[in-house]
Amino acid sequence: LAKWLIDYNTKIPHSSLNFKSPVQYLLENHYECHMYWTYTNY
């Protein structure tokens, strides 16, 4: 399963991403994460 997940996210092209792998798509489009750190020290 782990090998399939790695291939799926790094090598296999997806039609919804203009036939690019998810990693390739992210690298080419320079998306930044807009999530902030959460603090749970209450």
Sequence and secondary structure as in RCSB ss.txt:
>XXXX:A:sequence
LAKWLIDYNTKIPHSSLNFKSPVQYLLENHYECHMYWTYTNY
>XXXX:A:secstr
 HHHHHHHHHTS BGGGTSB HHHHHHHHT            
